Amino acid sequence: MRSSWPINRLYSALVILLVLAAGAYLCWEVATNRTARGGGAVRIKMILLVFALICGWATHTGWSLYRSARTSFDDQSISQPGLRGHKIVRWAEIRSFQGGPAQLCLSDGRTKIILAPFRHRDPMKVLSDVRSRVPLPPPREMVAG
């Protein structure tokens, strides 16, 4: 049975509010013409730039929150939505485990899954679940220098 970690709704709401507030501030700056002095052409360019920035930022934020919410795992593998379908990595095949408490990257050499524990309600449970399932690297032999 596949499981997933519950999302931290407060964190998600604060991130969305931050994106909206920053977008509203940028729109206000352009609309009041405090930034773009120099005529209509500069103002139009500023409006297009701000619009593109807000759309890109909102898309990235929404996609990363969706990806975190739809990440699931079981005893055999972990899966996450990707732009070209679901990415699945078997726990036993993980070759690279990098990152820290803010972001974890799990890779089997072909597929990479990125986890953000603090987007979930219990980040320490996410870290402990992943750590308990990722195979530990073999111990290095001590080399006399």
N, C-alpha and C positions, 0 to 999 in steps of 0.2 A: 504494500500500500504506500503510495506516495504521500509525503508530508510537505508542509511548507512552514516557514516561520511567519508569525503574525507581524503585520506592518505597524510601525509606530505612527499612528494617525496624527498626533500632535506635531511630530517632526515634519510629516508630509504637508500638513496645513501651513506650518511656518515657512517652509520652502516655497510653497505656492504663493503665499502672501508676500514674501520677499520679492519674488519675480514680478508679481503684479504691482507692488509699490515702486520698484525700480523702473518698471515700464511706464507707470503713471507719472513719475517724476521726470523721466526723459521726455515724455510727450508734453508735459507742462513747460519744460525748458524750451522746447522748440516752438510751442504754440505762443509763448509770451515773447518770443524773438529776443531773448536775452543772450542766447548763444550765437545765433546766426544773424550777424549784421553784414549786410552787403547786397541786399536785393532779393528778388524772387527766386532766382536760380539757386542761390546758396541755401535758401530756406527749403526749397523742394528737395535738394540733395540731402539736407539734414533730416527731413521727414522720412525719406526713403531709407536712409542709413539707420535711423532709430527704429523704423518698422522692421527692417531686416534683422537688427540686433534683438529686438523683443521676440520676433518669431523664432529665431534660432535658439535663444535662451529658453523660451517656453517649451519648444519641441524637445530640446535636450533634457530639460527637467522632467517633463511628462514621461518621456521614454525611459529615463533611468528609474523613476518611481514605478512605472508599469513593470519594467524588467525585474525589479526587486520583489514586487508583489507576486509575480508569476514564477519565481524561482522555486523549484520543488526538488525533493530528494527522497531516496529510499536507501536501503542497505547496500545496493549495488552501484547506484549512480546519482549524479546531480544533473538537473536540466534547467535551462534558462531560455526564454525567447530571444531570438536574434532577428536581424533584418531578413535573413534568408531561411527562416524556419527555426525550429527548436534546436538548441545546441545541447548535446548530451555528452558528459564525460564520466566514465566509470571511475569509481574511487581507486580501484587497484591500478589503473593506468596513469594516474597523475604523476607527472615527472617534474613539474615546477609548482611550487607553492610559495608565493611571495606576498609581501604586504604586511600590514599591521592592523591595528584596531579600526582604522578608518576605511580601508579597502583591502580586499583579498583577491589575488589573481590565481586561479587554478587552471593549469594547462596540462594536456596530455601530448603536446607537441604539434597537434593539428588544430585543436579547439581550445579556446580560452573562455573561461567563465569568470566574470568579475562580480564579487559580492561586496556590498556595503553594509556591514553589520549594524551601524547606527541608524539605518532606515527601518530596522526591525524593532519590535517592542522590547525584546530581551537580547541585546547585542552580545552579552557574555555567553548565552546559550548558543547563539550562532557560531561564535568562535570555538566553543568547546565541542559542538557537534561536528564541525568541519575538522577540527584538530584530531578528534577521535577516529575519524574515518580515513583521513589522508595517511597513506603509508609513510612511515618514517624512513629517512634515507639511511643506508647502511653506515655503520660507524667508520670513520676514517682511521687508518692505521697511523700511529705516531711515527714520524720520520725523524731519525736522529740527524741533527744539523751539524 
